[in-house]
Structures are given as C-alpha cells and as structure tokens.
C-alpha cells in the first residue's frame, strides 16, 4: 500500500509542476505579445 501512496504523491507533484510550467508559459506569451 505504501508504494501506491508514494505513487499518488509523485503524481500530485508532477501535476503541480505541470500547472506551474503552463502558467509560466502563459505569462511568457503575454509578455511577448505586450508592446514593449
């Protein structure tokens, strides 16, 4: 059971990293489109 619990934690951590990456990409796109 401990292995499944660890797997769930890994999935949650990967999902959090994915969400952070997507938001960072969105911010980068917004900055690129913004007139300098």
N, C-alpha and C positions, 0 to 999 in steps of 0.2 A: 504494500500500500504506500510505503514511503516513496517508492520510485514514481508512482503516479502523481503524488503530491508535488514532488520536485519537478516533474514534467509540467504540471499546471503552472507552477511558479515561473518556469522558463518561458512558457507560452505567454504569460502575462507580461513578463519583462520584455520579450520580443515585441509584443503588441504595443507596449509603451514606447519602445524605441522607434517603431514604425510610425506611430502617431506623431512623435517629435520630429522625425525626419520629414513627414508630409507637411507639417506646419512650417518647418524651416524652409522647405521648398516653396511653399505658398508665399512666405514673406519675401524670399529672394525674387520670385516672379513679380510681386507687387513693386519691389524696389526697382527692378529692371524696367517695368512699364512706367514708373513715375518719371515725369520730366525733370531732368537734372538742372 
